[in-house]
Amino acid sequence: MCGIVGYIGKRPAKWLLIEGLKRLEYRGYDSSGIALLHDGNLHCVKAVGKISNLEGKLQNQNIDSTIGIAHTRWATHGEPNEVNAHPHLSNDGAIAVVHNGIIENYATLRKELEHEGFIFKSATDTEVIVHLISKFYKDGNEFDQAVRKSMERLEGTYGIVAICTHYPDKLIAAKNGSPLIVGVGDDEFIVASDASAIIEHTRQIIYLNDHELIILNNTEYRTKTIQDVHVHKTIEGIDWDIEMIEKSGFAHFMLKEIYEQPESIRNALRGHLDHEALTARLGGLQSVADRLRAANRIIITACGTSWHSGLIGEYMFEDLAQIPTEVEYASEFRYRNPILHPNDVVIAITQSGETADTLAALREAKRRGCLTLGICNVVGSTIARETDAGVYLHAGPEIGVASTKAFTSQLMVLALMALMTARMRSMSPVEGQKIIDAMNILPEQVEWIFHSDKIIKELAERFTYAQNFLYLGRGYNFPVALEGALKLKEISYIHAEGYPAAEMKHGPIALINENMPVVVIATQDSIYEKVISNIEEVKARKGYVIAIATEGDDRITHKADKVIFVPHTLPFLVPILSVIPLQLLAYHIAILKGCNVDQPRNLAKSVTVE
């Protein structure tokens, strides 16, 4: 959601900034802009739509600048147009600002600034920032002090990068609740909201904490807090490179990431299975293992796809570790005065580690004295830094907006956590051995499913223009039904709903006719017979049944219209396999409809505002 790139150094800034914005396209945006400082003036260019539109406007502009800021905007305040696009300039044209986040007190600040004579041109909350900085700068403060004093007045979330014509060798960035990192190069710095805009140039990173600002010139940096206290920052490394965010011969990032799942699952498992103690060893949780073992209750909080993984995690912790577990939408958690106790464990799940609602829920849990654990994919992210302990997915960068490999990696990490906790409590070594054996072969089992891709594509051709889909599952596969429906609606814009199969009779059955495709996850488990009954109910009403079934199940071929098989595994690991065909089905339908699967309309990869 929105993207920021800033540069100060020795190289021409214009195309470096544009290439950085292109690396951030997957985050979702509706307009873009750039400001370059040259010959004592700010040259600001904006465009609605794709970055290529901005690129076209810049093509014939010969602006020789080595300092600049750029932005992709996802509209929150004000419609997508050039006036509302970033960067925003001060009334005298001396200061330019780009911003990610939401300023909650912008209406009050705007009224105050207008009363003082500042003229607003946009409908955005961001414009108050540049006018605030301008106000404090005109009051006689140094540029960095003007930015710092502005931070004191802002309420809400922000990642800010600012430049000023009077300081052509200075770029300032500030952070509170919205991701912002600094890449350290050879006599140059690149500021960005995401490492993907930096990794082509350097793998050395400075992570900013909330309420910090950093002052950069070509060769050095200074970091201070909002209270004007100097902060020492350590330069850290990134463990992935530019090849990992390229398509590598695949038509789309989403397809590439679906096919990367055997490797991402291996990465989630690597080094975490203890074959002697027959348990999982998660180094990030060792310091809190006693508190986890003694937990009275686990609360999992997340949004979107991560919420679905949390629902499956609920089954895992209750089945394996016998710990009562609840799953909460992060967006609802903090606002309903949740009942929390010191012996509760709150697990926050997020791919980016920056999801605003999840971060707010986490902070509420910490305030109440709970043990907070994080499951995320981005090293150094806010949630990774603020939780008491946690586990990284190590899935590699996920560029496609619709999450695929991060989802299965989250399930793998939750399974490892459940195994570790269960073995600390009451699970037998025999059961631990069985689980480890099943986990070890999961990557190969996922690879086996890809042999069905041709069948899934043919199936997609039949239902490309379906108006509705119904997804049914029970037990561990009910959240998979939710996730399958979400993937289809996210990228193909077909209305789809996921339901517990038994709930079909309580409403959705009224929708079923010969034009309604019904996807039923019917793997062989303790409630298999119940699901077969649900299939028969759909068929009795002429619905078309697509079944996801266990390899070797001959019976279901006589019940469903089309069957896609997955290998046999333990019930709590089935979702890692059963979701793969649903990801591929959504992908192929969306492609056949001509949809942009990597950047679906109105969606953003990292939702950093509430």
Backbone torsions as a table, in degrees:
resi	resn	phi	psi	omega
1	MET	NA	108.3	-174.2
2	CYS	64.8	154.1	178.1
3	GLY	-143.2	143.6	179.6
4	ILE	-124.0	137.3	168.7
5	VAL	-138.3	132.7	173.8
6	GLY	-133.1	147.5	-178.3
7	TYR	-139.7	139.5	167.7
8	ILE	-143.1	128.7	-176.9
9	GLY	176.6	-143.2	-176.5
10	LYS	-109.5	-16.8	-174.6
11	ARG	-87.7	159.1	172.5
12	PRO	-59.0	129.1	-171.6
13	ALA	-83.3	-29.3	-167.5
14	LYS	-55.6	-58.0	-174.3
15	TRP	-78.0	-25.3	174.6
16	LEU	-63.7	-41.5	178.2
17	LEU	-67.1	-41.1	179.3
18	ILE	-63.2	-43.6	178.0
19	GLU	-63.2	-37.0	176.1
20	GLY	-62.1	-42.5	177.4
21	LEU	-61.6	-39.0	179.3
22	LYS	-62.2	-34.8	177.2
23	ARG	-66.6	-21.1	-177.5
24	LEU	-100.3	3.6	-176.6
25	GLU	-57.3	-34.0	-176.4
26	TYR	-62.7	-18.1	-177.0
27	ARG	-72.7	-16.1	-179.6
28	GLY	97.1	130.6	-179.0
29	TYR	-167.3	165.1	177.9
30	ASP	-131.3	-6.7	175.7
31	SER	-158.1	169.1	-178.7
32	SER	-151.6	165.3	179.7
33	GLY	-165.5	165.9	-177.9
34	ILE	-147.0	144.5	173.1
35	ALA	-129.2	126.9	-179.1
36	LEU	-120.6	138.1	-179.1
37	LEU	-99.0	117.8	-175.6
38	HIS	-148.1	130.2	178.0
39	ASP	52.5	40.8	175.2
40	GLY	78.3	7.6	-179.6
41	ASN	-128.5	153.7	173.8
42	LEU	-95.8	124.2	176.6
43	HIS	-104.0	110.2	-174.7
44	CYS	-113.5	127.6	179.7
45	VAL	-130.4	134.8	-178.3
46	LYS	-133.3	159.3	178.2
47	ALA	-154.0	147.9	174.0
48	VAL	-91.3	146.1	177.7
49	GLY	91.1	-147.6	-173.0
50	LYS	-68.9	156.5	178.3
51	ILE	-60.4	-27.6	178.2
52	SER	-59.7	-29.5	176.9
53	ASN	-67.4	-41.5	175.9
54	LEU	-65.6	-41.9	-179.8
55	GLU	-59.9	-40.6	179.0
56	GLY	-63.6	-38.7	178.4
57	LYS	-66.1	-30.4	-177.3
58	LEU	-85.8	-14.0	-169.2
59	GLN	-53.9	-43.0	-175.0
60	ASN	-102.5	13.1	178.6
61	GLN	-101.1	113.6	-177.5
62	ASN	-90.3	84.6	-178.5
63	ILE	-108.7	106.0	-177.0
64	ASP	-88.3	92.1	-175.1
65	SER	-133.8	145.4	177.1
66	THR	-115.5	15.9	176.1
67	ILE	-146.2	135.0	-179.7
68	GLY	-173.7	168.9	177.9
69	ILE	-134.0	150.9	-179.1
70	ALA	-146.0	162.1	-169.9
71	HIS	-157.0	142.9	164.7
72	THR	-112.8	130.5	-173.1
73	ARG	-108.4	136.5	169.2
74	TRP	-113.2	113.2	-166.1
75	ALA	-60.7	130.4	168.8
76	THR	-121.8	-56.0	177.5
77	HIS	-107.2	110.0	179.5
78	GLY	94.1	144.4	-176.7
79	GLU	-68.9	163.0	177.9
80	PRO	-71.7	109.7	172.6
81	ASN	-155.7	175.8	-175.5
82	GLU	-68.9	-31.2	179.8
83	VAL	-65.8	-41.0	-178.4
84	ASN	-83.1	-15.1	179.1
85	ALA	-65.8	153.4	175.5
86	HIS	-91.3	160.5	0.3
87	PRO	-73.0	158.7	173.0
88	HIS	-108.0	141.9	-175.6
89	LEU	-111.0	150.8	172.3
90	SER	-68.8	161.8	-176.9
91	ASN	-58.9	-31.1	178.8
92	ASP	-89.6	2.7	177.6
93	GLY	72.7	13.0	-175.5
94	ALA	-90.8	-23.7	-174.3
95	ILE	-125.1	137.3	175.3
96	ALA	-125.2	142.2	-177.5
97	VAL	-136.7	140.3	164.8
98	VAL	-117.9	152.8	-171.3
99	HIS	-152.0	134.9	166.6
100	ASN	-111.1	142.4	177.5
101	GLY	119.6	-166.5	179.2
102	ILE	-136.0	128.0	175.6
103	ILE	-91.7	108.6	-171.3
104	GLU	-72.7	-27.4	-179.7
105	ASN	-102.6	26.9	-175.3
106	TYR	-65.3	-33.2	-178.2
107	ALA	-64.2	-42.6	178.0
108	THR	-64.6	-45.0	-179.5
109	LEU	-64.9	-39.8	-179.1
110	ARG	-63.2	-44.9	179.7
111	LYS	-60.6	-42.1	179.7
112	GLU	-64.0	-45.1	-177.5
113	LEU	-69.8	-38.5	176.7
114	GLU	-62.2	-38.8	178.3
115	HIS	-62.3	-29.3	-180.0
116	GLU	-87.4	0.6	174.8
117	GLY	104.4	0.3	178.4
118	PHE	-75.0	138.2	-177.0
119	ILE	-104.2	125.0	179.2
120	PHE	-98.2	136.3	-179.9
121	LYS	-107.8	-22.4	-174.3
122	SER	-112.7	173.8	175.2
123	ALA	-100.5	11.5	-173.0
124	THR	-85.9	158.3	170.9
125	ASP	-75.9	-24.7	-175.9
126	THR	-63.4	-32.4	-173.8
127	GLU	-63.6	-24.2	177.6
128	VAL	-65.3	-28.0	-177.4
129	ILE	-66.2	-48.7	-176.4
130	VAL	-66.7	-34.6	178.8
131	HIS	-73.0	-34.6	174.6
132	LEU	-62.2	-46.9	179.2
133	ILE	-60.1	-43.7	179.3
134	SER	-61.0	-41.4	179.1
135	LYS	-59.6	-50.5	-178.6
136	PHE	-68.8	-32.6	178.2
137	TYR	-65.8	-42.2	179.7
138	LYS	-68.9	-20.5	177.6
139	ASP	-77.4	2.3	175.6
140	GLY	101.9	8.0	178.8
141	ASN	-83.1	151.0	168.6
142	GLU	-62.1	158.6	-176.6
143	PHE	-56.1	-46.9	-178.7
144	ASP	-65.9	-34.3	177.8
145	GLN	-70.6	-33.4	176.7
146	ALA	-65.0	-39.5	176.3
147	VAL	-65.7	-45.4	-178.3
148	ARG	-62.0	-44.0	179.3
149	LYS	-65.0	-32.6	175.8
150	SER	-64.8	-39.9	177.9
151	MET	-58.1	-35.3	-179.4
152	GLU	-63.9	-25.6	-176.6
153	ARG	-93.3	-16.5	-173.9
154	LEU	-83.9	134.1	172.7
155	GLU	-117.0	130.9	-178.0
156	GLY	126.3	-154.1	-178.0
157	THR	-114.1	144.8	178.1
158	TYR	-160.2	144.1	160.2
159	GLY	-122.8	120.0	-171.9
160	ILE	-124.3	137.9	168.2
161	VAL	-129.8	132.3	-175.0
162	ALA	-134.2	146.7	173.3
163	ILE	-134.4	159.2	-175.4
164	CYS	-141.2	137.6	-178.1
165	THR	-62.2	-26.7	-179.0
166	HIS	-80.7	-7.8	179.3
167	TYR	-131.6	72.0	-175.3
168	PRO	-68.1	-8.7	179.6
169	ASP	-112.7	24.8	-176.2
170	LYS	-139.3	133.9	174.9
171	LEU	-130.0	132.5	-175.4
172	ILE	-121.3	135.3	177.6
173	ALA	-127.1	146.1	-179.9
174	ALA	-141.2	150.6	-172.6
175	LYS	-139.7	138.7	166.7
176	ASN	-156.0	100.8	174.2
177	GLY	80.9	-7.6	178.5
178	SER	-121.9	132.5	-170.7
179	PRO	-61.8	138.8	177.3
180	LEU	-158.0	126.3	179.8
181	ILE	-131.8	163.2	-177.9
182	VAL	-124.8	122.3	174.6
183	GLY	-88.3	132.5	-176.7
184	VAL	-105.0	114.4	178.6
185	GLY	-111.4	-160.7	179.6
186	ASP	-86.0	99.8	-176.3
187	ASP	56.0	40.8	176.5
188	GLU	-160.0	155.9	176.8
189	PHE	-134.5	142.1	175.9
190	ILE	-124.1	120.9	177.2
191	VAL	-99.1	137.2	-179.8
192	ALA	-155.1	159.4	176.9
193	SER	-85.4	-5.5	-176.7
194	ASP	-154.1	140.7	-177.6
195	ALA	-63.8	-22.5	-178.0
196	SER	-62.5	-24.1	177.9
197	ALA	-82.0	-9.6	-174.2
198	ILE	-109.2	-33.6	-164.8
199	ILE	-59.8	-25.3	178.2
200	GLU	-66.9	-22.9	-173.4
201	HIS	-108.4	-31.7	-179.5
202	THR	-161.1	153.7	174.4
203	ARG	-113.8	12.8	177.5
204	GLN	-99.9	123.9	-168.7
205	ILE	-129.0	142.6	167.3
206	ILE	-110.4	124.4	177.6
207	TYR	-94.6	125.9	175.8
208	LEU	-87.7	140.3	172.9
209	ASN	-93.3	167.7	177.6
210	ASP	-61.2	146.7	178.5
211	HIS	65.0	29.7	175.0
212	GLU	-119.8	150.3	170.3
213	LEU	-131.5	152.8	-178.9
214	ILE	-127.2	134.2	-179.5
215	ILE	-108.2	121.1	-172.2
216	LEU	-118.7	139.7	160.8
217	ASN	-127.1	-167.3	-174.3
218	ASN	-58.2	-35.4	-166.9
219	THR	-118.7	-14.3	-174.9
220	GLU	-148.9	168.9	179.8
221	TYR	-141.8	153.6	172.6
222	ARG	-130.4	137.8	-179.9
223	THR	-122.5	136.8	178.2
224	LYS	-142.2	165.5	177.7
225	THR	-91.3	172.2	177.3
226	ILE	-62.3	-21.6	177.0
227	GLN	-86.3	6.7	177.9
228	ASP	72.1	29.5	177.9
229	VAL	-101.5	129.6	179.6
230	HIS	-63.0	141.0	179.6
231	VAL	-126.3	131.8	174.6
232	HIS	-85.5	129.3	179.6
233	LYS	-115.4	140.2	177.8
234	THR	-96.8	135.5	175.5
235	ILE	-82.0	127.1	-177.8
236	GLU	-117.4	163.1	-178.6
237	GLY	-103.2	154.4	173.7
238	ILE	-102.8	137.7	-174.3
239	ASP	-97.2	19.4	173.4
240	TRP	-134.2	162.9	-172.9
241	ASP	-127.2	-177.0	-171.6
242	ILE	-63.4	-32.1	-179.0
243	GLU	-61.2	-28.1	-176.7
244	MET	-74.1	-14.8	176.9
245	ILE	-111.5	18.9	171.1
246	GLU	-99.4	164.1	-175.8
247	LYS	-79.0	-17.9	174.7
248	SER	53.5	41.1	175.8
249	GLY	90.8	-10.8	177.2
250	PHE	-81.0	152.4	-178.4
251	ALA	-68.6	-31.0	-176.6
252	HIS	-144.6	154.7	176.4
253	PHE	-61.6	-38.3	-177.9
254	MET	-60.4	-45.1	179.7
255	LEU	-64.6	-42.4	177.6
256	LYS	-57.1	-44.2	-176.4
257	GLU	-72.7	-29.7	172.5
258	ILE	-62.9	-44.3	-177.3
259	TYR	-77.2	-12.7	176.2
260	GLU	-82.7	-4.2	-172.9
261	GLN	-63.8	-34.5	173.7
262	PRO	-56.7	-41.9	-179.1
263	GLU	-73.4	-39.7	-179.9
264	SER	-66.7	-32.9	175.3
265	ILE	-69.1	-40.6	175.4
266	ARG	-59.6	-41.7	-179.7
267	ASN	-64.7	-37.0	178.2
268	ALA	-66.9	-31.9	-179.1
269	LEU	-85.0	-28.1	-168.7
270	ARG	-54.5	121.8	176.8
271	GLY	77.9	3.8	-174.0
272	HIS	-108.0	-4.8	179.4
273	LEU	-102.4	121.1	178.8
274	ASP	-98.1	103.3	-174.3
275	HIS	-77.8	-13.2	176.8
276	GLU	-88.0	-49.0	179.9
277	ALA	-84.3	-6.5	178.3
278	LEU	56.5	51.2	179.7
279	THR	-149.7	-178.3	173.7
280	ALA	-99.6	141.0	175.9
281	ARG	-114.5	109.3	-179.5
282	LEU	-114.7	101.6	-173.8
283	GLY	-56.5	-34.4	-179.3
284	GLY	-68.2	-12.2	-178.3
285	LEU	-111.0	-3.0	-174.5
286	GLN	-61.0	-36.7	-177.5
287	SER	-69.1	-18.5	-178.2
288	VAL	-119.1	15.2	-175.0
289	ALA	-58.6	-39.9	-179.1
290	ASP	-64.0	-40.9	179.7
291	ARG	-68.9	-35.0	178.0
292	LEU	-67.5	-42.8	178.9
293	ARG	-62.6	-35.5	-176.1
294	ALA	-90.8	6.3	-175.9
295	ALA	-59.5	135.3	173.4
296	ASN	-83.0	-28.1	-176.1
297	ARG	-158.5	147.7	174.7
298	ILE	-116.2	131.6	173.0
299	ILE	-116.5	124.0	177.5
300	ILE	-104.1	129.5	179.9
301	THR	-125.5	137.7	-174.3
302	ALA	-170.4	178.5	177.4
303	CYS	-133.4	151.4	171.5
304	GLY	57.7	-132.5	-179.5
305	THR	-58.3	-37.7	179.1
306	SER	-64.2	-31.4	175.4
307	TRP	-65.1	-39.0	176.8
308	HIS	-63.6	-41.2	177.5
309	SER	-64.7	-35.8	176.7
310	GLY	-61.8	-38.9	177.4
311	LEU	-60.7	-39.9	177.0
312	ILE	-69.8	-37.8	175.6
313	GLY	-59.5	-34.9	176.9
314	GLU	-58.3	-48.0	176.7
315	TYR	-59.4	-42.1	-176.8
316	MET	-62.6	-50.8	-177.6
317	PHE	-65.1	-36.0	-179.7
318	GLU	-75.1	-40.7	-179.7
319	ASP	-69.1	-48.8	-171.5
320	LEU	-87.0	-46.0	-172.7
321	ALA	-101.0	-8.5	178.6
322	GLN	60.1	39.1	176.9
323	ILE	-111.4	125.2	176.2
324	PRO	-56.7	131.4	-174.0
325	THR	-134.7	138.6	176.9
326	GLU	-125.1	152.7	178.0
327	VAL	-122.9	130.0	-175.4
328	GLU	-123.3	137.3	165.4
329	TYR	-62.9	126.1	-179.4
330	ALA	-59.6	-33.4	-177.6
331	SER	-67.4	-21.2	179.1
332	GLU	-99.8	-26.1	-169.9
333	PHE	-55.5	-52.5	-171.8
334	ARG	-75.3	-16.8	-174.5
335	TYR	-97.2	-3.8	-175.9
336	ARG	-111.4	20.4	178.1
337	ASN	50.7	63.0	-175.9
338	PRO	-63.7	145.6	177.0
339	ILE	-85.9	111.9	-176.2
340	LEU	-127.7	147.3	-179.1
341	HIS	-128.3	157.1	-178.6
342	PRO	-58.2	-27.0	179.5
343	ASN	-88.6	6.2	174.7
344	ASP	-84.2	147.6	174.9
345	VAL	-114.4	125.7	178.6
346	VAL	-108.9	121.5	179.8
347	ILE	-106.9	120.8	177.0
348	ALA	-99.9	125.0	-179.9
349	ILE	-113.8	127.4	179.4
350	THR	-160.4	132.9	177.7
351	GLN	-63.2	-49.8	-172.5
352	SER	-79.4	-26.3	-173.0
353	GLY	76.4	10.3	-177.0
354	GLU	-128.4	2.8	-176.3
355	THR	-58.0	121.3	-169.9
356	ALA	-60.3	-47.0	-178.0
357	ASP	-64.1	-41.2	-179.7
358	THR	-66.7	-39.3	177.5
359	LEU	-63.6	-41.0	178.7
360	ALA	-64.8	-40.4	178.0
361	ALA	-64.2	-41.9	178.2
362	LEU	-59.3	-45.7	-178.1
363	ARG	-65.4	-34.8	176.5
364	GLU	-65.2	-41.7	178.3
365	ALA	-63.4	-41.3	177.7
366	LYS	-63.5	-40.4	-180.0
367	ARG	-61.7	-30.6	-179.3
368	ARG	-87.5	1.1	175.7
369	GLY	88.6	12.0	179.5
370	CYS	-77.8	155.6	168.0
371	LEU	-73.5	125.2	-179.2
372	THR	-112.1	129.9	179.4
373	LEU	-120.7	146.7	179.6
374	GLY	-119.2	142.5	169.4
375	ILE	-124.2	109.6	-178.7
376	CYS	-149.0	171.4	-172.4
377	ASN	-106.4	-16.5	-171.3
378	VAL	-106.7	113.4	178.6
379	VAL	-63.8	134.3	178.4
380	GLY	82.3	3.2	179.9
381	SER	-68.1	166.6	-175.7
382	THR	-60.9	-45.5	-178.5
383	ILE	-67.0	-34.9	177.1
384	ALA	-63.4	-33.8	-178.5
385	ARG	-82.3	-28.0	-172.3
386	GLU	-95.3	-17.0	177.0
387	THR	-75.2	158.5	178.0
388	ASP	-67.9	-32.7	180.0
389	ALA	-164.2	173.9	179.8
390	GLY	175.6	-175.8	-177.3
391	VAL	-135.2	131.0	173.6
392	TYR	-84.1	148.8	178.6
393	LEU	-76.6	-35.5	-174.2
394	HIS	56.3	37.8	179.8
395	ALA	-84.4	-7.9	-173.5
396	GLY	80.4	168.2	-177.3
397	PRO	-61.7	136.0	176.0
398	GLU	-111.0	108.9	-173.4
399	ILE	-89.4	-40.5	178.4
400	GLY	-58.0	134.6	-178.3
401	VAL	-63.0	-41.7	178.2
402	ALA	-77.1	115.2	-174.0
403	SER	-69.9	136.0	177.3
404	THR	-129.5	-70.1	-175.9
405	LYS	-69.3	-28.7	177.0
406	ALA	-65.5	-36.1	179.7
407	PHE	-62.3	-50.7	-178.4
408	THR	-69.1	-31.1	175.5
409	SER	-68.1	-38.1	175.3
410	GLN	-61.2	-42.4	178.0
411	LEU	-63.1	-38.0	-179.7
412	MET	-66.4	-42.8	178.9
413	VAL	-66.4	-41.6	177.2
414	LEU	-61.4	-39.7	178.1
415	ALA	-63.6	-41.1	177.8
416	LEU	-64.7	-41.9	178.8
417	MET	-64.0	-40.9	179.3
418	ALA	-65.8	-40.6	177.8
419	LEU	-63.3	-47.7	179.9
420	MET	-58.1	-46.5	-178.8
421	THR	-66.5	-41.7	-178.9
422	ALA	-64.0	-40.2	-179.4
423	ARG	-70.2	-28.4	175.9
424	MET	-73.2	-21.5	-174.9
425	ARG	-101.1	-73.3	-171.7
426	SER	-144.5	-5.3	-176.2
427	MET	-68.3	139.2	-178.6
428	SER	-76.7	155.6	175.2
429	PRO	-59.1	-34.6	-179.8
430	VAL	-61.3	-45.0	179.4
431	GLU	-67.3	-37.9	177.5
432	GLY	-60.8	-41.5	178.6
433	GLN	-63.0	-42.4	-179.9
434	LYS	-60.9	-41.8	-178.7
435	ILE	-68.3	-44.2	179.6
436	ILE	-61.4	-41.5	178.3
437	ASP	-60.6	-41.5	-179.5
438	ALA	-68.7	-39.1	179.7
439	MET	-65.4	-37.9	-176.0
440	ASN	-60.5	-30.4	-175.1
441	ILE	-99.9	1.7	-178.9
442	LEU	-58.4	-43.7	-179.5
443	PRO	-57.6	-42.1	178.9
444	GLU	-67.8	-33.6	178.7
445	GLN	-68.0	-36.6	175.8
446	VAL	-64.3	-42.8	178.3
447	GLU	-59.0	-37.5	179.2
448	TRP	-61.4	-36.9	-178.5
449	ILE	-63.5	-31.2	-177.6
450	PHE	-62.7	-18.5	176.0
451	HIS	-64.7	-17.7	179.7
452	SER	-89.9	4.0	-174.4
453	ASP	-59.6	-38.5	180.0
454	LYS	-63.5	-42.4	178.7
455	ILE	-63.3	-42.1	-179.2
456	ILE	-65.1	-38.9	178.7
457	LYS	-64.8	-41.6	177.2
458	GLU	-62.4	-38.8	177.7
459	LEU	-64.5	-39.4	178.8
460	ALA	-61.8	-36.8	179.8
461	GLU	-60.9	-33.2	-179.6
462	ARG	-70.3	-32.6	-171.4
463	PHE	-116.9	22.8	-178.6
464	THR	-56.5	-38.1	-175.3
465	TYR	-110.8	27.2	172.0
466	ALA	-64.4	146.4	179.9
467	GLN	-87.8	-29.3	-176.1
468	ASN	-144.4	152.2	172.4
469	PHE	-133.3	146.1	172.6
470	LEU	-121.2	131.1	179.3
471	TYR	-114.9	129.6	-178.0
472	LEU	-125.1	140.2	175.0
473	GLY	-159.4	162.3	178.0
474	ARG	-131.7	155.4	178.8
475	GLY	60.8	-132.5	179.9
476	TYR	-58.3	-25.7	-175.8
477	ASN	-89.3	-4.9	174.7
478	PHE	-64.6	-48.4	176.2
479	PRO	-62.7	-27.5	176.5
480	VAL	-65.9	-38.0	175.6
481	ALA	-61.3	-42.0	176.7
482	LEU	-61.2	-43.7	-178.5
483	GLU	-67.7	-40.5	177.7
484	GLY	-61.1	-42.1	178.5
485	ALA	-65.8	-41.1	179.5
486	LEU	-62.0	-43.6	-179.6
487	LYS	-60.6	-42.4	-178.0
488	LEU	-65.5	-46.0	-177.2
489	LYS	-70.4	-33.7	-179.4
490	GLU	-61.1	-45.4	-168.8
491	ILE	-109.2	-17.6	179.9
492	SER	-109.5	-14.5	-179.2
493	TYR	66.3	20.6	172.1
494	ILE	-87.0	135.2	177.1
495	HIS	-67.2	126.9	-179.4
496	ALA	-142.7	143.3	179.6
497	GLU	-130.6	140.4	173.4
498	GLY	-105.1	139.7	-178.1
499	TYR	-140.6	152.1	164.0
500	PRO	-64.3	134.0	-173.2
501	ALA	-55.7	-37.1	-178.2
502	ALA	-68.0	-21.6	-179.5
503	GLU	-80.9	-7.2	-178.6
504	MET	-55.8	-38.0	-177.3
505	LYS	-70.9	-11.7	-177.5
506	HIS	-101.0	38.8	175.9
507	GLY	143.4	-64.0	-174.2
508	PRO	-60.0	-24.0	-178.7
509	ILE	-60.2	-23.9	178.9
510	ALA	-66.1	-21.6	-177.6
511	LEU	-85.9	-14.2	-168.3
512	ILE	-79.0	126.6	171.1
513	ASN	-151.0	-169.3	-174.7
514	GLU	-67.0	-14.3	-179.9
515	ASN	-97.1	2.9	-175.5
516	MET	-104.1	106.2	173.2
517	PRO	-73.8	133.7	-179.2
518	VAL	-123.1	117.4	178.2
519	VAL	-93.7	121.1	-178.4
520	VAL	-118.7	123.9	176.9
521	ILE	-89.8	107.4	-168.5
522	ALA	-126.2	51.0	177.5
523	THR	-73.0	157.1	-174.2
524	GLN	-77.8	114.9	177.3
525	ASP	-153.2	-164.7	-173.9
526	SER	-68.1	-19.3	179.9
527	ILE	-114.1	22.9	179.4
528	TYR	-56.4	-45.4	-176.6
529	GLU	-62.5	-36.0	178.6
530	LYS	-64.1	-40.4	-179.5
531	VAL	-68.6	-38.2	176.1
532	ILE	-58.6	-39.6	177.6
533	SER	-63.0	-39.3	177.3
534	ASN	-63.3	-39.8	177.1
535	ILE	-60.3	-43.4	-179.1
536	GLU	-64.2	-34.4	177.2
537	GLU	-65.8	-38.4	177.3
538	VAL	-67.1	-44.8	-178.5
539	LYS	-64.0	-34.1	179.2
540	ALA	-64.2	-19.0	179.3
541	ARG	-109.7	20.5	173.6
542	LYS	67.6	18.1	175.3
543	GLY	-70.9	151.6	178.7
544	TYR	-93.7	121.1	-173.6
545	VAL	-104.2	123.7	170.8
546	ILE	-107.5	117.7	-175.7
547	ALA	-107.5	136.9	167.8
548	ILE	-101.0	114.7	-169.1
549	ALA	-131.6	167.2	-179.2
550	THR	-80.1	135.3	178.2
551	GLU	-49.7	132.7	179.3
552	GLY	92.1	-2.1	179.5
553	ASP	-82.6	94.1	-179.3
554	ASP	-76.1	-27.0	-175.7
555	ARG	-62.6	-41.1	-173.5
556	ILE	-69.9	-22.0	178.6
557	THR	-63.9	-21.2	178.4
558	HIS	-91.5	-6.5	-178.2
559	LYS	-104.3	-41.0	-175.1
560	ALA	-97.8	158.9	177.4
561	ASP	-77.8	-33.4	179.6
562	LYS	-145.1	137.7	-178.4
563	VAL	-125.8	132.9	172.3
564	ILE	-116.0	124.1	-173.4
565	PHE	-96.0	147.9	171.5
566	VAL	-127.5	154.4	-178.5
567	PRO	-66.4	160.5	177.9
568	HIS	-77.7	138.2	174.1
569	THR	-153.0	-178.3	178.3
570	LEU	-67.5	148.6	-174.0
571	PRO	-53.2	-40.6	-175.1
572	PHE	-76.1	-11.1	176.1
573	LEU	-98.7	-9.6	-178.0
574	VAL	-55.4	-42.0	-178.3
575	PRO	-56.2	-31.0	178.6
576	ILE	-62.8	-30.1	179.2
577	LEU	-92.6	-43.6	-172.5
578	SER	-69.1	-20.8	179.8
579	VAL	-78.8	-21.4	-175.5
580	ILE	-60.6	-49.6	178.1
581	PRO	-60.4	-31.8	-179.6
582	LEU	-71.2	-35.2	174.5
583	GLN	-63.4	-44.7	-179.3
584	LEU	-67.1	-38.4	178.9
585	LEU	-62.5	-46.7	178.7
586	ALA	-61.7	-43.3	-179.5
587	TYR	-59.3	-50.5	-175.1
588	HIS	-67.7	-38.0	177.8
589	ILE	-63.6	-44.7	-179.1
590	ALA	-63.3	-41.4	179.6
591	ILE	-64.4	-43.6	-180.0
592	LEU	-64.5	-26.4	177.0
593	LYS	-84.6	-5.4	179.7
594	GLY	80.5	22.3	-178.3
595	CYS	-83.9	154.9	175.7
596	ASN	-86.2	96.9	-172.4
597	VAL	-70.7	-28.1	-178.8
598	ASP	-79.1	-28.9	-178.2
599	GLN	-133.3	71.8	-179.6
600	PRO	-61.3	150.9	-176.6
601	ARG	-62.4	143.0	173.8
602	ASN	68.8	-1.6	-176.2
603	LEU	-104.7	153.9	177.4
604	ALA	-129.8	147.2	-178.0
605	LYS	-69.0	-46.4	-177.4
606	SER	-119.1	111.6	-175.4
607	VAL	-89.9	96.4	-172.4
608	THR	-100.1	10.1	172.4
609	VAL	-127.9	154.8	179.6
610	GLU	-76.7	NA	NA
